Amino acid sequence: MHLNRIQIQIFEKLSSELNLEMEDYLFRFSKENISRTIKKLDDLTEKEADTWITKAYLKSLG
């Protein structure tokens, strides 16, 4: 299943906050967030995206 529009926007924001291209961001942080390495958004499931977004949010809280 493909990611929804909001998930895609969140990943765009997360990568831009670190001044990284989307592919670089995904490759660099995928292992940490979903326990496997990916290079493009199409490789993510909707559930994995939700998990990643939740982890990123919790990290942002400190």
N, CA, C and O atoms as a MOPAC input file, in Angstrom:
PM7 MOZYME 1SCF
protein

 N      0.84300 1    -1.18100 1     0.00000 1
 C      0.00000 1     0.00000 1     0.00000 1
 C      0.88700 1     1.24200 1     0.00000 1
 O      1.91300 1     1.28500 1     0.67900 1
 N      0.48600 1     2.23400 1    -0.75600 1
 C      1.27000 1     3.46300 1    -0.84800 1
 C      1.01700 1     4.36900 1     0.35100 1
 O      0.00900 1     4.24700 1     1.04600 1
 N      1.95100 1     5.27000 1     0.57100 1
 C      1.80100 1     6.22300 1     1.66000 1
 C      0.74200 1     7.24500 1     1.31000 1
 O      0.49500 1     7.53600 1     0.14000 1
 N      0.11900 1     7.78600 1     2.34700 1
 C     -0.87000 1     8.82600 1     2.08700 1
 C     -0.18600 1    10.18800 1     1.98500 1
 O      0.99500 1    10.33200 1     2.30200 1
 N     -0.92600 1    11.15300 1     1.55000 1
 C     -0.40200 1    12.49500 1     1.29500 1
 C      0.23600 1    13.11300 1     2.54000 1
 O      1.28000 1    13.75800 1     2.44300 1
 N     -0.37400 1    12.92500 1     3.69000 1
 C      0.14900 1    13.51100 1     4.92900 1
 C      1.47400 1    12.86000 1     5.31700 1
 O      2.40400 1    13.54800 1     5.73900 1
 N      1.56200 1    11.54700 1     5.17900 1
 C      2.82300 1    10.86600 1     5.48500 1
 C      3.94600 1    11.38100 1     4.58400 1
 O      5.05700 1    11.63300 1     5.05100 1
 N      3.65800 1    11.53100 1     3.32000 1
 C      4.66500 1    12.03200 1     2.37900 1
 C      5.11400 1    13.43200 1     2.77800 1
 O      6.30800 1    13.72900 1     2.75200 1
 N      4.17900 1    14.28500 1     3.14300 1
 C      4.53100 1    15.64500 1     3.56600 1
 C      5.39800 1    15.63000 1     4.81500 1
 O      6.32700 1    16.42800 1     4.93400 1
 N      5.10400 1    14.73200 1     5.74600 1
 C      5.90800 1    14.64000 1     6.96900 1
 C      7.33400 1    14.21900 1     6.64000 1
 O      8.28400 1    14.78000 1     7.18700 1
 N      7.49900 1    13.24400 1     5.75700 1
 C      8.85100 1    12.82500 1     5.37400 1
 C      9.59100 1    13.93600 1     4.63800 1
 O     10.79900 1    14.09200 1     4.81300 1
 N      8.89600 1    14.69400 1     3.83400 1
 C      9.52800 1    15.84300 1     3.16500 1
 C     10.01500 1    16.84900 1     4.19400 1
 O     11.11200 1    17.39200 1     4.06300 1
 N      9.20200 1    17.10100 1     5.22100 1
 C      9.57700 1    18.04500 1     6.27100 1
 C     10.74700 1    17.51700 1     7.10200 1
 O     11.68100 1    18.26000 1     7.40100 1
 N     10.69800 1    16.24700 1     7.47300 1
 C     11.78400 1    15.66200 1     8.26100 1
 C     13.12100 1    15.73900 1     7.52300 1
 O     14.14400 1    16.07300 1     8.12000 1
 N     13.10900 1    15.43700 1     6.25500 1
 C     14.36800 1    15.48600 1     5.50100 1
 C     14.84300 1    16.92200 1     5.29700 1
 O     16.04000 1    17.19400 1     5.38000 1
 N     13.92400 1    17.83500 1     5.03300 1
 C     14.33500 1    19.22300 1     4.80700 1
 C     14.85800 1    19.87300 1     6.08400 1
 O     15.73300 1    20.73600 1     6.02600 1
 N     14.32900 1    19.46400 1     7.23800 1
 C     14.82300 1    20.01700 1     8.50600 1
 C     16.29600 1    19.68800 1     8.72400 1
 O     17.00800 1    20.42500 1     9.40600 1
 N     16.74400 1    18.59100 1     8.14800 1
 C     18.15200 1    18.18500 1     8.27100 1
 C     18.95800 1    18.54300 1     7.02800 1
 O     20.11200 1    18.13700 1     6.89000 1
 N     18.34200 1    19.30800 1     6.12200 1
 C     18.98300 1    19.70000 1     4.86100 1
 C     19.50200 1    18.49000 1     4.07900 1
 O     20.60700 1    18.51100 1     3.53700 1
 N     18.68700 1    17.44200 1     4.03200 1
 C     19.04500 1    16.23100 1     3.30500 1
 C     18.05200 1    15.98800 1     2.17800 1
 O     16.87100 1    16.31700 1     2.28900 1
 N     18.54600 1    15.41400 1     1.10500 1
 C     17.65100 1    14.93700 1     0.05700 1
 C     16.85700 1    13.77200 1     0.65100 1
 O     17.33300 1    13.08800 1     1.55700 1
 N     15.66400 1    13.55400 1     0.14500 1
 C     14.80800 1    12.50100 1     0.67800 1
 C     15.52100 1    11.15000 1     0.70800 1
 O     15.47400 1    10.44900 1     1.71900 1
 N     16.17900 1    10.78200 1    -0.38800 1
 C     16.84700 1     9.48900 1    -0.46700 1
 C     17.95200 1     9.36100 1     0.58000 1
 O     18.12700 1     8.29900 1     1.17800 1
 N     18.69400 1    10.44200 1     0.79900 1
 C     19.75600 1    10.42500 1     1.80800 1
 C     19.16400 1    10.27800 1     3.20800 1
 O     19.67100 1     9.51600 1     4.03000 1
 N     18.09800 1    11.00700 1     3.46400 1
 C     17.43600 1    10.91900 1     4.77400 1
 C     16.94400 1     9.49200 1     5.02600 1
 O     17.19400 1     8.92600 1     6.09100 1
 N     16.25000 1     8.91500 1     4.05200 1
 C     15.71300 1     7.57000 1     4.21500 1
 C     16.82500 1     6.54900 1     4.42400 1
 O     16.73400 1     5.69500 1     5.30500 1
 N     17.86400 1     6.64200 1     3.61700 1
 C     18.96900 1     5.69600 1     3.72800 1
 C     19.67100 1     5.82500 1     5.08200 1
 O     20.03400 1     4.82100 1     5.69500 1
 N     19.85600 1     7.04200 1     5.53600 1
 C     20.59500 1     7.29400 1     6.77300 1
 C     19.83600 1     6.87000 1     8.02600 1
 O     20.44600 1     6.39300 1     8.98300 1
 N     18.50400 1     7.03800 1     8.03500 1
 C     17.74300 1     6.81200 1     9.26700 1
 C     16.78100 1     5.62500 1     9.23100 1
 O     16.12200 1     5.35000 1    10.23400 1
 N     16.68200 1     4.92500 1     8.12200 1
 C     15.71400 1     3.83300 1     8.03400 1
 C     16.05100 1     2.66900 1     8.96300 1
 O     15.16000 1     2.12600 1     9.61500 1
 N     17.30000 1     2.28600 1     9.03300 1
 C     17.68600 1     1.15800 1     9.88900 1
 C     17.30300 1     1.43500 1    11.34600 1
 O     16.81400 1     0.55100 1    12.05000 1
 N     17.52800 1     2.64900 1    11.77500 1
 C     17.22600 1     3.05500 1    13.14800 1
 C     15.71800 1     3.07000 1    13.42200 1
 O     15.28700 1     2.73500 1    14.52500 1
 N     14.93100 1     3.45200 1    12.43900 1
 C     13.50000 1     3.64400 1    12.66700 1
 C     12.60600 1     2.46700 1    12.28700 1
 O     11.54300 1     2.27900 1    12.88000 1
 N     13.02500 1     1.67800 1    11.30800 1
 C     12.17500 1     0.55000 1    10.90600 1
 C     12.95200 1    -0.76300 1    10.81000 1
 O     12.42200 1    -1.76600 1    10.33300 1
 N     14.19600 1    -0.75800 1    11.25700 1
 C     15.03100 1    -1.96400 1    11.32500 1
 C     15.37600 1    -2.58700 1     9.97600 1
 O     15.68200 1    -3.77600 1     9.89300 1
 N     15.32600 1    -1.79000 1     8.93900 1
 C     15.81300 1    -2.22900 1     7.62300 1
 C     16.18600 1    -0.99200 1     6.82800 1
 O     15.68500 1     0.10000 1     7.09700 1
 N     17.05800 1    -1.16000 1     5.85900 1
 C     17.54400 1    -0.03600 1     5.07200 1
 C     16.70100 1     0.13100 1     3.80800 1
 O     16.43100 1    -0.83200 1     3.09200 1
 N     16.29500 1     1.36500 1     3.55200 1
 C     15.55900 1     1.69600 1     2.33100 1
 C     16.17600 1     2.93800 1     1.70300 1
 O     16.94500 1     3.65500 1     2.34200 1
 N     15.82500 1     3.18300 1     0.43300 1
 C     16.36600 1     4.33900 1    -0.27900 1
 C     15.29100 1     5.23800 1    -0.86700 1
 O     15.58700 1     6.35600 1    -1.28900 1
 N     14.03500 1     4.76600 1    -0.90500 1
 C     12.97100 1     5.59900 1    -1.46800 1
 C     11.66100 1     5.35200 1    -0.73500 1
 O     11.45400 1     4.29200 1    -0.14500 1
 N     10.78500 1     6.34100 1    -0.78000 1
 C      9.51400 1     6.25000 1    -0.06900 1
 C      8.66900 1     5.07700 1    -0.54200 1
 O      7.91700 1     4.50100 1     0.24400 1
 N      8.78200 1     4.72100 1    -1.80300 1
 C      8.00400 1     3.59900 1    -2.33100 1
 C      8.35900 1     2.27700 1    -1.65600 1
 O      7.59300 1     1.31700 1    -1.73100 1
 N      9.51400 1     2.22500 1    -0.99800 1
 C      9.92500 1     1.00600 1    -0.29900 1
 C      9.28700 1     0.87500 1     1.08200 1
 O      9.38400 1    -0.17600 1     1.71500 1
 N      8.64300 1     1.92900 1     1.54400 1
 C      8.00600 1     1.93500 1     2.86400 1
 C      6.56000 1     1.47400 1     2.77800 1
 O      5.84600 1     1.80300 1     1.83100 1
 N      6.13800 1     0.71100 1     3.77200 1
 C      4.71300 1     0.41900 1     3.89300 1
 C      4.07600 1     1.53800 1     4.70500 1
 O      4.76900 1     2.30800 1     5.36900 1
 N      2.77200 1     1.61900 1     4.64700 1
 C      2.06900 1     2.64400 1     5.41600 1
 C      2.29800 1     2.43900 1     6.91700 1
 O      2.45400 1     3.40500 1     7.66400 1
 N      2.31700 1     1.19100 1     7.34600 1
 C      2.54200 1     0.89100 1     8.76400 1
 C      3.95400 1     1.28700 1     9.19000 1
 O      4.13600 1     1.85600 1    10.26600 1
 N      4.95500 1     0.99100 1     8.35600 1
 C      6.32700 1     1.39200 1     8.67100 1
 C      6.44400 1     2.90700 1     8.74200 1
 O      7.13500 1     3.44100 1     9.60900 1
 N      5.77400 1     3.59300 1     7.83800 1
 C      5.79700 1     5.06000 1     7.84500 1
 C      5.20900 1     5.58400 1     9.14200 1
 O      5.75600 1     6.51300 1     9.73600 1
 N      4.10900 1     5.00700 1     9.58800 1
 C      3.49800 1     5.41900 1    10.85600 1
 C      4.45200 1     5.19200 1    12.02300 1
 O      4.57400 1     6.04100 1    12.90700 1
 N      5.12500 1     4.05000 1    12.02400 1
 C      6.09300 1     3.74500 1    13.08300 1
 C      7.22100 1     4.77000 1    13.09000 1
 O      7.59600 1     5.28600 1    14.14300 1
 N      7.75500 1     5.05900 1    11.91700 1
 C      8.86000 1     6.01300 1    11.77600 1
 C      8.42400 1     7.39900 1    12.24800 1
 O      9.13400 1     8.04700 1    13.01900 1
 N      7.28100 1     7.84500 1    11.79700 1
 C      6.77200 1     9.16700 1    12.15200 1
 C      6.56100 1     9.26200 1    13.66200 1
 O      6.87400 1    10.28700 1    14.26600 1
 N      6.04000 1     8.21500 1    14.26600 1
 C      5.83300 1     8.21300 1    15.71100 1
 C      7.16300 1     8.31700 1    16.43500 1
 O      7.28700 1     9.08600 1    17.38800 1
 N      8.15800 1     7.55900 1    16.00000 1
 C      9.49000 1     7.61600 1    16.63900 1
 C     10.09900 1     9.00900 1    16.48200 1
 O     10.68000 1     9.54000 1    17.42900 1
 N      9.97200 1     9.59400 1    15.31500 1
 C     10.51400 1    10.93700 1    15.08000 1
 C      9.82500 1    11.95600 1    15.97900 1
 O     10.46700 1    12.86000 1    16.51400 1
 N      8.51900 1    11.80400 1    16.13800 1
 C      7.76700 1    12.72200 1    17.01100 1
 C      8.22700 1    12.57700 1    18.45800 1
 O      8.46500 1    13.57700 1    19.13500 1
 N      8.35200 1    11.35000 1    18.93200 1
 C      8.77400 1    11.12700 1    20.31100 1
 C     10.18400 1    11.67600 1    20.55200 1
 O     10.45800 1    12.24100 1    21.61100 1
 N     11.07600 1    11.50900 1    19.57300 1
 C     12.42200 1    12.07300 1    19.68400 1
 C     12.38800 1    13.59000 1    19.80400 1
 O     13.16300 1    14.18500 1    20.55200 1
 N     11.47300 1    14.20900 1    19.05300 1
 C     11.39100 1    15.66800 1    19.05700 1
 C     10.93300 1    16.21100 1    20.40900 1
 O     11.16900 1    17.37800 1    20.72500 1
 N     10.28900 1    15.37700 1    21.19500 1
 C      9.83800 1    15.81000 1    22.52800 1
 C     10.96200 1    15.82600 1    23.54400 1
 O     10.82100 1    16.39400 1    24.62700 1
 N     12.07700 1    15.20400 1    23.19800 1
 C     13.23400 1    15.23400 1    24.07300 1
 C     13.38900 1    13.97500 1    24.77700 1
 O     14.32100 1    13.82000 1    25.56500 1

